[in-house]
Amino acid sequence: MRTTWRGCAAAGIVAFVCSWAFGQIPGLVACGPAGDLGPIIAFEFARTPADVAALFGTAPCTATLVAAQKTGLLLDGLGFIPSYTAFLVLAVLAAGTRGWLRATAVAALLVAGLADEIEGFLLNALLDRLPGTPALLHALWWAVHAKFLLLALGTIQIGGALAAGSWPGRIVGAVILLGGGIALLCLLVGSSLMMQGFLVGWTVLLLAALTASFWPRVFSSGS
């Protein structure tokens, strides 16, 4: 179990480094109104060509933002998606999930990663033909919502599995479960606080994985 937790921690560190790197991409600033969302999430949740056109504004800002979004998609597809998928899948395995729940959670997280990769191709297609078409944006809606729904459910499952173990696991698991629950609720009601739910849940999960890498029995029922 220690090896699994260590793999989980390593993947989580890579995922968080990639997340930090998004903010270091030059020119990744919305050219128009993005509400309470950053330029990447606002692009993902664009519903109409008018939404896309508003986000990307006019020249010369448009070209700068397009180039930055393409860099972000490359980082996302090659770094962030594989690392966060490994982080969460290994967490399912390390948390002690058994039977059909384990298989279902792993499958859901793998499908979420695949949906995220498909989302990346759709976003890239939109960038190549701004402001996009209703058909592309409709397909994007399904990919984005499937991804976030499955990630929220997977996070909740990890939290629940940890909460069924030792007393430290109950505390950690409850916070992770709460983070996933907030993310799920915010997705359903369209709140911009969804990413904060994931941030809380995944940060606590990374700290738990780092702890268990050196104290593997901390979350076992026999602790």
N, C-alpha and C positions, 0 to 999 in steps of 0.2 A: 504493500500500500504506500510505503514511503516513496518508492520510485514513481508511482502514479501521481502522487501529490507534487513531487518535484517537477515532473513533466508539465503538470497543470500550472504550477507557479512560473516555470520558464516561458510557457506559451502566453500566460497572462502578462508577464513583463513585456514581451514583444508587442502584444496587443496594445498595452498602455503607451508604449513608446511610439507606436504608429499613430495612436490617437493624438498624442502630443504633437507629432510631426505634421498633422493636418493643419494645425494652427501656425506652423512656420512656413507654409507655402506662400510665396510672394504673390500679391494680387488677389488672394482669395477673400475678397470683400464684395458684398452685394452692391450692384450698381443702382438698385432701386429698393423699394420697401420689402423687407423680409419678415416683418412682424417680430416676434420674440425668438425666431429661429435663426441659426447661423446660415450662411449661404449654401452649405452642402445639404442640410436637412430641409431647408426651404425649397431647394431644387427637387429633392426627392418627393416632397409633398405637393408640388405644383399640380394643379388639376386641369388647367386649360392653357392653350397657347398664350393667352393674355397674361396669365400668371408668370409664365416663363419670360415673356417679353418685358414685363415690369421688373423682374429680378435682374435681368441682364442689361437693362437700360439702353444707352446709346454709346456710339463710338466717342472716344477711344476706350472707354471703360469696358465695353462689351468684349473686345478682343482679349483684354487682360484677364477678365474673369473666365472666359472660355478656356484660355491656356491654363489658368490655375485649376479649374475644375477637371481638366484632362489629367493634370499631374495628380490631383487628388484621387481620381478614379484608378490611376495606375498604382498608387500606394495602397488603395483600398483592396483592389483585386489581387495584388501579389503579396501584400503584407498583412493588412488588418483583418480581412475576412478569414484567411487560413489560420491566423494566430488566435483570433477570438473563438473560432469554431473548435480548435484543438483545446483551448482553455476550458470551454464549457463541457465538451464531451468528456475530457479527462476528469473534470469535477464530478460529473455524473458517476463515472466509474469509481472514483476515489471516495465519494460520499457514502457508498455502501448500498446504492439502489440495486434491487434484485428483480429477477423475473421479467414479466412483460413490461413493467414500469421502466426498467433499465433500457430494454430494447426500444420502447416507444420514445423515451426521452432522447436517446442517441439518434434515432432516425429523425425525430423532429428537428434537432439541432443541425443535422447534416442537410436536411431540406432547407432550413433557414439560411445556411451558408450558400447553398445552391441558388436560392431565390435572390440573395444579395449579389451573387455574381451575375445573374440574369439582369438584375436591376442595373448593374454597372454597364452592361452592353446597351440597355435601353437609354440610359442617360447619355452615353457616348453618341448614340444615334441622334438624340435630341440636340446635342452640341453641334453635330455636323449639319443639322438642318433646322436651326433656330427659326421661329419659336416652337417648332415641333408640330405634330398633328394630333387630333383627338384620339386616333387609334393608338399611337405610341404612348400617349399619356394615360390612356385606359389600361394598357398592358402594364405600365409603370405602377399604377395604383395597386394592382393585384400583387405585383412582386414586392413592393414596399410593405404593404399591410400583412402579407403572408410572412415575410421575414420578421417583422417586429412582433407579430402575434406569437409565432413559434419561439422566438427568443425570450419573450416574457414568460410563456408557459414553461420553457426549459429552466429559466432562472427560478421560478416558483418551485419547480420539482426539486431542484438542487437544494434550495432552502429547506423544503419539507423533509428531505432525506437527512440532512444534517441535524435538523431539529428533533429527529427521532432517536438520536444517539445520546451522547454524554451531555452533562449540563453545560459545558462550554459550547457544544454543538447546538444546544437548544437556543442559546443566546445568539450565536452567529447565524444559525439557520433562520431564526425569526427575522433578523434584519435583512438577510438576503431575500427571504420570502416577501417581506414588506416592500423591498425595492422592486422586485418583479411584479408584485401586485399593483404598485403605483404605476409602473410602466404600462401594464395591461389596461388599467382603468383609464389612464390618460390617452392611450391609443384609441380606446372605444369612444371617448368623449371629445377627442380632437384637441387635447390640451398640450401646450408646448413644454409642460413639465415632464413629459415622458422620458426624455434623455436623462433627467436628474434621477429618475427611478433606477434606470440601468446603471448610472454612475455609482449610486450608493450600493446597490446590490453587488456589482462586479468589483468594486473597490474592497468591500468587506470579504468577498470570496477570494480575492488575491491575497489579502492579509491572512486569511485562514489557510490557504494553500502554502504560503511561506512558513507559517507556524507549523503545520503538519509535516512539512518537509524535514523538519528537525525533531519534531515530537509527534510521530505518526499515530500514536494511540490517543491523542488529545480529543478526537471526535468519535472514538469508538464507544460502543455501549458499555464496555467494561472499564472505562476510565473513571 
